[in-house]
Amino acid sequence: MNTQAKNLQTLYAQTRLLLALWDLGANEQEVKKGLLTKRIVAKGQKMADYKFKVEQ
């Protein structure tokens, strides 16, 4: 996978994370990590791929 494709995958992951947080109401209440994990991890991927994004 080239650099451009990796950057695009990172942007997609960040977008999924932000949309999931918004949909789960993170601006009004704390969101449990388990719920967030179920929402953002795409098929064929692992939570470890998103770990650095969730910790930010």
N, C-alpha and C positions, 0 to 999 in steps of 0.2 A: 504494500500500500504506500503510495507516495505521500509527500508532505501535504499537498493540497487536499487529498482525500481524508487524511487524519484530521486536519483542521476542520473540515466539513463535518466529520463525525463528532468532533468535540462540540461544535456549535449546535448540532442536532441534540446532543445529550444535554447541554445547558438549557436549550429551549424546552425540552421535555421536562426537565427539573423545575424550571420556573413556572411552566403551565400547570404542572401537577401541584405545586405549592399553592398557586392561585386558586385552583379548582378545589383543593382541600380546605381552603379558608385559612391559610397560614397568616394572613394579615390580621385575623381576629383571634386566633387561638393557636396553641402549639400543635404541631403535627407529629404524630408518632413515626419513627423511622420505618417500622414495618409497613405501614400504609403507604408511605412514600416509595419504598422499595418496590412494592407491587405495582405502583403506577408508572414508574419511570424506566424500569429495566425492560428492554426490548427482547423479543425472542432470540435465543441463541447467544445472549450476553449474560454476564454475571454482575452482581452488585459491586464487585471489586473494580470493575471498569468505571464505576461512577463514584467510588469512595472519595476521591479527592474533590469532586464537585460538591458533594453533600456536606463535607466538612467545612467548606468555605462559608 
